[in-house]
Amino acid sequence: MESGPAIFAGLVFALFGGGLLAWTAARVRHREPVAHGVSPVASATLATVAALLTLALGAWCFSGL
């Protein structure tokens, strides 16, 4: 029964990480700010790192099945 919550958590993390990565890439590609009032390079880097970490967390949740 523990695989159900792991699948749900992995799916949530994977969807959030993928969505954040796609959104960040689209903002950078169109040369629009990722976060207002912050350095464009710093905000894009931080958002990319956060997206990759959540994707890794989602993969870790799936690997425990």
PyMOL Python script that loads the backbone (N, CA, C, O; Angstrom):
from pymol import cmd

cmd.read_pdbstr("""\
ATOM      1  N   MET A   1       0.813  -1.206   0.000  1.00  0.00           N
ATOM      2  CA  MET A   1       0.000   0.000   0.000  1.00  0.00           C
ATOM      3  C   MET A   1       0.848   1.258   0.000  1.00  0.00           C
ATOM      4  O   MET A   1       0.329   2.344  -0.259  1.00  0.00           O
ATOM      5  N   GLU A   2       2.122   1.144   0.280  1.00  0.00           N
ATOM      6  CA  GLU A   2       2.953   2.336   0.319  1.00  0.00           C
ATOM      7  C   GLU A   2       3.282   2.852  -1.073  1.00  0.00           C
ATOM      8  O   GLU A   2       3.753   3.982  -1.209  1.00  0.00           O
ATOM      9  N   SER A   3       3.051   2.071  -2.092  1.00  0.00           N
ATOM     10  CA  SER A   3       3.398   2.535  -3.434  1.00  0.00           C
ATOM     11  C   SER A   3       2.416   3.592  -3.938  1.00  0.00           C
ATOM     12  O   SER A   3       2.782   4.409  -4.783  1.00  0.00           O
ATOM     13  N   GLY A   4       1.191   3.595  -3.446  1.00  0.00           N
ATOM     14  CA  GLY A   4       0.211   4.594  -3.872  1.00  0.00           C
ATOM     15  C   GLY A   4       0.630   6.022  -3.546  1.00  0.00           C
ATOM     16  O   GLY A   4       0.648   6.867  -4.440  1.00  0.00           O
ATOM     17  N   PRO A   5       0.967   6.317  -2.293  1.00  0.00           N
ATOM     18  CA  PRO A   5       1.440   7.660  -1.965  1.00  0.00           C
ATOM     19  C   PRO A   5       2.745   8.018  -2.663  1.00  0.00           C
ATOM     20  O   PRO A   5       2.954   9.177  -3.023  1.00  0.00           O
ATOM     21  N   ALA A   6       3.625   7.038  -2.858  1.00  0.00           N
ATOM     22  CA  ALA A   6       4.892   7.314  -3.549  1.00  0.00           C
ATOM     23  C   ALA A   6       4.641   7.678  -5.009  1.00  0.00           C
ATOM     24  O   ALA A   6       5.299   8.566  -5.550  1.00  0.00           O
ATOM     25  N   ILE A   7       3.708   7.007  -5.638  1.00  0.00           N
ATOM     26  CA  ILE A   7       3.368   7.328  -7.023  1.00  0.00           C
ATOM     27  C   ILE A   7       2.776   8.730  -7.102  1.00  0.00           C
ATOM     28  O   ILE A   7       3.141   9.515  -7.977  1.00  0.00           O
ATOM     29  N   PHE A   8       1.864   9.039  -6.189  1.00  0.00           N
ATOM     30  CA  PHE A   8       1.253  10.366  -6.188  1.00  0.00           C
ATOM     31  C   PHE A   8       2.294  11.455  -5.961  1.00  0.00           C
ATOM     32  O   PHE A   8       2.323  12.450  -6.686  1.00  0.00           O
ATOM     33  N   ALA A   9       3.147  11.272  -4.957  1.00  0.00           N
ATOM     34  CA  ALA A   9       4.175  12.275  -4.660  1.00  0.00           C
ATOM     35  C   ALA A   9       5.146  12.412  -5.828  1.00  0.00           C
ATOM     36  O   ALA A   9       5.509  13.526  -6.206  1.00  0.00           O
ATOM     37  N   GLY A  10       5.565  11.292  -6.396  1.00  0.00           N
ATOM     38  CA  GLY A  10       6.467  11.343  -7.546  1.00  0.00           C
ATOM     39  C   GLY A  10       5.846  12.059  -8.728  1.00  0.00           C
ATOM     40  O   GLY A  10       6.517  12.831  -9.413  1.00  0.00           O
ATOM     41  N   LEU A  11       4.572  11.809  -8.969  1.00  0.00           N
ATOM     42  CA  LEU A  11       3.877  12.469 -10.060  1.00  0.00           C
ATOM     43  C   LEU A  11       3.760  13.971  -9.825  1.00  0.00           C
ATOM     44  O   LEU A  11       3.955  14.760 -10.749  1.00  0.00           O
ATOM     45  N   VAL A  12       3.446  14.366  -8.606  1.00  0.00           N
ATOM     46  CA  VAL A  12       3.339  15.794  -8.281  1.00  0.00           C
ATOM     47  C   VAL A  12       4.682  16.486  -8.453  1.00  0.00           C
ATOM     48  O   VAL A  12       4.756  17.553  -9.062  1.00  0.00           O
ATOM     49  N   PHE A  13       5.746  15.887  -7.921  1.00  0.00           N
ATOM     50  CA  PHE A  13       7.071  16.484  -8.063  1.00  0.00           C
ATOM     51  C   PHE A  13       7.500  16.548  -9.526  1.00  0.00           C
ATOM     52  O   PHE A  13       8.057  17.556  -9.962  1.00  0.00           O
ATOM     53  N   ALA A  14       7.247  15.491 -10.283  1.00  0.00           N
ATOM     54  CA  ALA A  14       7.645  15.470 -11.684  1.00  0.00           C
ATOM     55  C   ALA A  14       6.874  16.513 -12.505  1.00  0.00           C
ATOM     56  O   ALA A  14       7.457  17.191 -13.351  1.00  0.00           O
ATOM     57  N   LEU A  15       5.582  16.638 -12.259  1.00  0.00           N
ATOM     58  CA  LEU A  15       4.790  17.630 -12.990  1.00  0.00           C
ATOM     59  C   LEU A  15       5.203  19.049 -12.637  1.00  0.00           C
ATOM     60  O   LEU A  15       5.309  19.905 -13.516  1.00  0.00           O
ATOM     61  N   PHE A  16       5.438  19.303 -11.355  1.00  0.00           N
ATOM     62  CA  PHE A  16       5.857  20.639 -10.945  1.00  0.00           C
ATOM     63  C   PHE A  16       7.233  20.966 -11.516  1.00  0.00           C
ATOM     64  O   PHE A  16       7.430  22.052 -12.062  1.00  0.00           O
ATOM     65  N   GLY A  17       8.181  20.047 -11.399  1.00  0.00           N
ATOM     66  CA  GLY A  17       9.530  20.281 -11.906  1.00  0.00           C
ATOM     67  C   GLY A  17       9.545  20.467 -13.412  1.00  0.00           C
ATOM     68  O   GLY A  17      10.231  21.354 -13.920  1.00  0.00           O
ATOM     69  N   GLY A  18       8.802  19.645 -14.128  1.00  0.00           N
ATOM     70  CA  GLY A  18       8.730  19.784 -15.581  1.00  0.00           C
ATOM     71  C   GLY A  18       8.070  21.087 -16.001  1.00  0.00           C
ATOM     72  O   GLY A  18       8.527  21.751 -16.931  1.00  0.00           O
ATOM     73  N   GLY A  19       6.997  21.449 -15.314  1.00  0.00           N
ATOM     74  CA  GLY A  19       6.318  22.705 -15.624  1.00  0.00           C
ATOM     75  C   GLY A  19       7.186  23.918 -15.334  1.00  0.00           C
ATOM     76  O   GLY A  19       7.226  24.862 -16.122  1.00  0.00           O
ATOM     77  N   LEU A  20       7.883  23.892 -14.201  1.00  0.00           N
ATOM     78  CA  LEU A  20       8.767  25.002 -13.853  1.00  0.00           C
ATOM     79  C   LEU A  20       9.926  25.112 -14.834  1.00  0.00           C
ATOM     80  O   LEU A  20      10.317  26.216 -15.216  1.00  0.00           O
ATOM     81  N   LEU A  21      10.474  23.979 -15.242  1.00  0.00           N
ATOM     82  CA  LEU A  21      11.575  23.993 -16.203  1.00  0.00           C
ATOM     83  C   LEU A  21      11.111  24.513 -17.560  1.00  0.00           C
ATOM     84  O   LEU A  21      11.813  25.300 -18.195  1.00  0.00           O
ATOM     85  N   ALA A  22       9.943  24.082 -18.006  1.00  0.00           N
ATOM     86  CA  ALA A  22       9.413  24.556 -19.289  1.00  0.00           C
ATOM     87  C   ALA A  22       9.098  26.052 -19.234  1.00  0.00           C
ATOM     88  O   ALA A  22       9.393  26.787 -20.177  1.00  0.00           O
ATOM     89  N   TRP A  23       8.498  26.502 -18.126  1.00  0.00           N
ATOM     90  CA  TRP A  23       8.154  27.911 -17.986  1.00  0.00           C
ATOM     91  C   TRP A  23       9.416  28.773 -17.950  1.00  0.00           C
ATOM     92  O   TRP A  23       9.464  29.829 -18.582  1.00  0.00           O
ATOM     93  N   THR A  24      10.433  28.330 -17.216  1.00  0.00           N
ATOM     94  CA  THR A  24      11.684  29.077 -17.138  1.00  0.00           C
ATOM     95  C   THR A  24      12.353  29.144 -18.499  1.00  0.00           C
ATOM     96  O   THR A  24      12.852  30.198 -18.895  1.00  0.00           O
ATOM     97  N   ALA A  25      12.368  28.030 -19.218  1.00  0.00           N
ATOM     98  CA  ALA A  25      12.974  28.019 -20.553  1.00  0.00           C
ATOM     99  C   ALA A  25      12.236  28.954 -21.506  1.00  0.00           C
ATOM    100  O   ALA A  25      12.864  29.641 -22.312  1.00  0.00           O
ATOM    101  N   ALA A  26      10.912  28.983 -21.419  1.00  0.00           N
ATOM    102  CA  ALA A  26      10.135  29.872 -22.292  1.00  0.00           C
ATOM    103  C   ALA A  26      10.404  31.339 -21.965  1.00  0.00           C
ATOM    104  O   ALA A  26      10.528  32.165 -22.869  1.00  0.00           O
ATOM    105  N   ARG A  27      10.495  31.665 -20.670  1.00  0.00           N
ATOM    106  CA  ARG A  27      10.774  33.052 -20.279  1.00  0.00           C
ATOM    107  C   ARG A  27      12.165  33.481 -20.737  1.00  0.00           C
ATOM    108  O   ARG A  27      12.345  34.593 -21.233  1.00  0.00           O
ATOM    109  N   VAL A  28      13.144  32.599 -20.570  1.00  0.00           N
ATOM    110  CA  VAL A  28      14.511  32.933 -20.972  1.00  0.00           C
ATOM    111  C   VAL A  28      14.609  33.046 -22.492  1.00  0.00           C
ATOM    112  O   VAL A  28      15.285  33.936 -23.007  1.00  0.00           O
ATOM    113  N   ARG A  29      13.941  32.154 -23.206  1.00  0.00           N
ATOM    114  CA  ARG A  29      13.979  32.168 -24.666  1.00  0.00           C
ATOM    115  C   ARG A  29      13.403  33.468 -25.229  1.00  0.00           C
ATOM    116  O   ARG A  29      13.898  33.983 -26.232  1.00  0.00           O
ATOM    117  N   HIS A  30      12.362  33.998 -24.587  1.00  0.00           N
ATOM    118  CA  HIS A  30      11.736  35.243 -25.048  1.00  0.00           C
ATOM    119  C   HIS A  30      12.361  36.479 -24.410  1.00  0.00           C
ATOM    120  O   HIS A  30      11.877  37.595 -24.595  1.00  0.00           O
ATOM    121  N   ARG A  31      13.423  36.274 -23.671  1.00  0.00           N
ATOM    122  CA  ARG A  31      14.153  37.349 -22.991  1.00  0.00           C
ATOM    123  C   ARG A  31      13.245  38.174 -22.069  1.00  0.00           C
ATOM    124  O   ARG A  31      13.345  39.399 -22.000  1.00  0.00           O
ATOM    125  N   GLU A  32      12.367  37.472 -21.372  1.00  0.00           N
ATOM    126  CA  GLU A  32      11.490  38.090 -20.388  1.00  0.00           C
ATOM    127  C   GLU A  32      11.998  37.731 -18.995  1.00  0.00           C
ATOM    128  O   GLU A  32      12.659  36.706 -18.827  1.00  0.00           O
ATOM    129  N   PRO A  33      11.700  38.560 -17.996  1.00  0.00           N
ATOM    130  CA  PRO A  33      12.203  38.259 -16.650  1.00  0.00           C
ATOM    131  C   PRO A  33      11.540  37.017 -16.053  1.00  0.00           C
ATOM    132  O   PRO A  33      10.342  36.790 -16.223  1.00  0.00           O
ATOM    133  N   VAL A  34      12.327  36.241 -15.369  1.00  0.00           N
ATOM    134  CA  VAL A  34      11.800  35.068 -14.665  1.00  0.00           C
ATOM    135  C   VAL A  34      11.179  35.513 -13.348  1.00  0.00           C
ATOM    136  O   VAL A  34      10.140  34.991 -12.943  1.00  0.00           O
ATOM    137  N   ALA A  35      11.808  36.475 -12.675  1.00  0.00           N
ATOM    138  CA  ALA A  35      11.278  37.059 -11.444  1.00  0.00           C
ATOM    139  C   ALA A  35      11.532  38.562 -11.500  1.00  0.00           C
ATOM    140  O   ALA A  35      12.621  38.997 -11.875  1.00  0.00           O
ATOM    141  N   HIS A  36      10.549  39.337 -11.136  1.00  0.00           N
ATOM    142  CA  HIS A  36      10.685  40.786 -11.182  1.00  0.00           C
ATOM    143  C   HIS A  36      11.525  41.293 -10.011  1.00  0.00           C
ATOM    144  O   HIS A  36      11.377  40.838  -8.877  1.00  0.00           O
ATOM    145  N   GLY A  37      12.402  42.235 -10.308  1.00  0.00           N
ATOM    146  CA  GLY A  37      13.212  42.851  -9.279  1.00  0.00           C
ATOM    147  C   GLY A  37      14.450  42.061  -8.891  1.00  0.00           C
ATOM    148  O   GLY A  37      15.113  42.393  -7.909  1.00  0.00           O
ATOM    149  N   VAL A  38      14.769  41.027  -9.645  1.00  0.00           N
ATOM    150  CA  VAL A  38      15.928  40.187  -9.347  1.00  0.00           C
ATOM    151  C   VAL A  38      16.778  40.114 -10.603  1.00  0.00           C
ATOM    152  O   VAL A  38      16.269  40.274 -11.712  1.00  0.00           O
ATOM    153  N   SER A  39      18.057  39.874 -10.436  1.00  0.00           N
ATOM    154  CA  SER A  39      18.951  39.707 -11.577  1.00  0.00           C
ATOM    155  C   SER A  39      18.420  38.599 -12.493  1.00  0.00           C
ATOM    156  O   SER A  39      18.071  37.520 -12.015  1.00  0.00           O
ATOM    157  N   PRO A  40      18.355  38.857 -13.810  1.00  0.00           N
ATOM    158  CA  PRO A  40      17.830  37.835 -14.728  1.00  0.00           C
ATOM    159  C   PRO A  40      18.617  36.528 -14.685  1.00  0.00           C
ATOM    160  O   PRO A  40      18.033  35.446 -14.749  1.00  0.00           O
ATOM    161  N   VAL A  41      19.927  36.627 -14.576  1.00  0.00           N
ATOM    162  CA  VAL A  41      20.742  35.412 -14.544  1.00  0.00           C
ATOM    163  C   VAL A  41      20.516  34.646 -13.246  1.00  0.00           C
ATOM    164  O   VAL A  41      20.388  33.422 -13.260  1.00  0.00           O
ATOM    165  N   ALA A  42      20.468  35.359 -12.132  1.00  0.00           N
ATOM    166  CA  ALA A  42      20.270  34.705 -10.843  1.00  0.00           C
ATOM    167  C   ALA A  42      18.893  34.049 -10.751  1.00  0.00           C
ATOM    168  O   ALA A  42      18.772  32.929 -10.255  1.00  0.00           O
ATOM    169  N   SER A  43      17.866  34.734 -11.221  1.00  0.00           N
ATOM    170  CA  SER A  43      16.521  34.170 -11.123  1.00  0.00           C
ATOM    171  C   SER A  43      16.353  32.972 -12.049  1.00  0.00           C
ATOM    172  O   SER A  43      15.704  31.995 -11.676  1.00  0.00           O
ATOM    173  N   ALA A  44      16.923  33.028 -13.248  1.00  0.00           N
ATOM    174  CA  ALA A  44      16.837  31.886 -14.160  1.00  0.00           C
ATOM    175  C   ALA A  44      17.624  30.700 -13.613  1.00  0.00           C
ATOM    176  O   ALA A  44      17.187  29.555 -13.722  1.00  0.00           O
ATOM    177  N   THR A  45      18.771  30.975 -13.033  1.00  0.00           N
ATOM    178  CA  THR A  45      19.583  29.903 -12.459  1.00  0.00           C
ATOM    179  C   THR A  45      18.885  29.257 -11.278  1.00  0.00           C
ATOM    180  O   THR A  45      18.830  28.031 -11.183  1.00  0.00           O
ATOM    181  N   LEU A  46      18.355  30.064 -10.385  1.00  0.00           N
ATOM    182  CA  LEU A  46      17.672  29.530  -9.206  1.00  0.00           C
ATOM    183  C   LEU A  46      16.426  28.732  -9.610  1.00  0.00           C
ATOM    184  O   LEU A  46      16.168  27.669  -9.045  1.00  0.00           O
ATOM    185  N   ALA A  47      15.661  29.226 -10.570  1.00  0.00           N
ATOM    186  CA  ALA A  47      14.468  28.502 -11.009  1.00  0.00           C
ATOM    187  C   ALA A  47      14.845  27.187 -11.689  1.00  0.00           C
ATOM    188  O   ALA A  47      14.152  26.185 -11.513  1.00  0.00           O
ATOM    189  N   THR A  48      15.922  27.176 -12.455  1.00  0.00           N
ATOM    190  CA  THR A  48      16.371  25.950 -13.107  1.00  0.00           C
ATOM    191  C   THR A  48      16.855  24.929 -12.080  1.00  0.00           C
ATOM    192  O   THR A  48      16.553  23.741 -12.193  1.00  0.00           O
ATOM    193  N   VAL A  49      17.595  25.385 -11.094  1.00  0.00           N
ATOM    194  CA  VAL A  49      18.075  24.475 -10.046  1.00  0.00           C
ATOM    195  C   VAL A  49      16.894  23.903  -9.263  1.00  0.00           C
ATOM    196  O   VAL A  49      16.880  22.712  -8.950  1.00  0.00           O
ATOM    197  N   ALA A  50      15.912  24.735  -8.947  1.00  0.00           N
ATOM    198  CA  ALA A  50      14.736  24.258  -8.221  1.00  0.00           C
ATOM    199  C   ALA A  50      13.960  23.235  -9.055  1.00  0.00           C
ATOM    200  O   ALA A  50      13.476  22.236  -8.522  1.00  0.00           O
ATOM    201  N   ALA A  51      13.842  23.485 -10.361  1.00  0.00           N
ATOM    202  CA  ALA A  51      13.140  22.549 -11.235  1.00  0.00           C
ATOM    203  C   ALA A  51      13.876  21.219 -11.314  1.00  0.00           C
ATOM    204  O   ALA A  51      13.251  20.160 -11.255  1.00  0.00           O
ATOM    205  N   LEU A  52      15.182  21.264 -11.444  1.00  0.00           N
ATOM    206  CA  LEU A  52      15.954  20.021 -11.522  1.00  0.00           C
ATOM    207  C   LEU A  52      15.912  19.242 -10.204  1.00  0.00           C
ATOM    208  O   LEU A  52      15.873  18.012 -10.204  1.00  0.00           O
ATOM    209  N   LEU A  53      15.919  19.964  -9.089  1.00  0.00           N
ATOM    210  CA  LEU A  53      15.821  19.287  -7.793  1.00  0.00           C
ATOM    211  C   LEU A  53      14.467  18.600  -7.619  1.00  0.00           C
ATOM    212  O   LEU A  53      14.405  17.483  -7.105  1.00  0.00           O
ATOM    213  N   THR A  54      13.394  19.248  -8.037  1.00  0.00           N
ATOM    214  CA  THR A  54      12.083  18.616  -7.900  1.00  0.00           C
ATOM    215  C   THR A  54      11.932  17.446  -8.867  1.00  0.00           C
ATOM    216  O   THR A  54      11.273  16.459  -8.539  1.00  0.00           O
ATOM    217  N   LEU A  55      12.529  17.541 -10.050  1.00  0.00           N
ATOM    218  CA  LEU A  55      12.515  16.392 -10.956  1.00  0.00           C
ATOM    219  C   LEU A  55      13.303  15.229 -10.359  1.00  0.00           C
ATOM    220  O   LEU A  55      12.879  14.078 -10.459  1.00  0.00           O
ATOM    221  N   ALA A  56      14.434  15.516  -9.745  1.00  0.00           N
ATOM    222  CA  ALA A  56      15.223  14.473  -9.095  1.00  0.00           C
ATOM    223  C   ALA A  56      14.457  13.856  -7.923  1.00  0.00           C
ATOM    224  O   ALA A  56      14.508  12.645  -7.711  1.00  0.00           O
ATOM    225  N   LEU A  57      13.759  14.681  -7.177  1.00  0.00           N
ATOM    226  CA  LEU A  57      12.950  14.187  -6.065  1.00  0.00           C
ATOM    227  C   LEU A  57      11.816  13.300  -6.569  1.00  0.00           C
ATOM    228  O   LEU A  57      11.502  12.278  -5.959  1.00  0.00           O
ATOM    229  N   GLY A  58      11.208  13.689  -7.674  1.00  0.00           N
ATOM    230  CA  GLY A  58      10.176  12.850  -8.276  1.00  0.00           C
ATOM    231  C   GLY A  58      10.727  11.510  -8.732  1.00  0.00           C
ATOM    232  O   GLY A  58      10.093  10.474  -8.536  1.00  0.00           O
ATOM    233  N   ALA A  59      11.914  11.530  -9.344  1.00  0.00           N
ATOM    234  CA  ALA A  59      12.552  10.281  -9.760  1.00  0.00           C
ATOM    235  C   ALA A  59      12.893   9.414  -8.562  1.00  0.00           C
ATOM    236  O   ALA A  59      12.772   8.190  -8.626  1.00  0.00           O
ATOM    237  N   TRP A  60      13.320  10.038  -7.466  1.00  0.00           N
ATOM    238  CA  TRP A  60      13.629   9.282  -6.252  1.00  0.00           C
ATOM    239  C   TRP A  60      12.376   8.631  -5.689  1.00  0.00           C
ATOM    240  O   TRP A  60      12.426   7.500  -5.205  1.00  0.00           O
ATOM    241  N   CYS A  61      11.252   9.337  -5.749  1.00  0.00           N
ATOM    242  CA  CYS A  61      10.001   8.756  -5.268  1.00  0.00           C
ATOM    243  C   CYS A  61       9.611   7.538  -6.127  1.00  0.00           C
ATOM    244  O   CYS A  61       9.134   6.534  -5.598  1.00  0.00           O
ATOM    245  N   PHE A  62       9.810   7.628  -7.425  1.00  0.00           N
ATOM    246  CA  PHE A  62       9.490   6.517  -8.306  1.00  0.00           C
ATOM    247  C   PHE A  62      10.457   5.356  -8.149  1.00  0.00           C
ATOM    248  O   PHE A  62      10.073   4.206  -8.363  1.00  0.00           O
ATOM    249  N   SER A  63      11.699   5.627  -7.783  1.00  0.00           N
ATOM    250  CA  SER A  63      12.683   4.556  -7.656  1.00  0.00           C
ATOM    251  C   SER A  63      12.448   3.696  -6.421  1.00  0.00           C
ATOM    252  O   SER A  63      12.930   2.566  -6.357  1.00  0.00           O
ATOM    253  N   GLY A  64      11.720   4.210  -5.450  1.00  0.00           N
ATOM    254  CA  GLY A  64      11.459   3.460  -4.233  1.00  0.00           C
ATOM    255  C   GLY A  64      10.317   2.473  -4.365  1.00  0.00           C
ATOM    256  O   GLY A  64       9.956   1.818  -3.387  1.00  0.00           O
ATOM    257  N   LEU A  65       9.743   2.352  -5.543  1.00  0.00           N
ATOM    258  CA  LEU A  65       8.586   1.460  -5.705  1.00  0.00           C
ATOM    259  C   LEU A  65       9.012   0.041  -5.730  1.00  0.00           C
ATOM    260  O   LEU A  65       8.175  -0.853  -5.860  1.00  0.00           O
TER     261      LEU A  65
END
""", "prot")
cmd.dss("prot")
cmd.show_as("cartoon", "prot")
cmd.util.cbc("prot")
cmd.orient("prot")
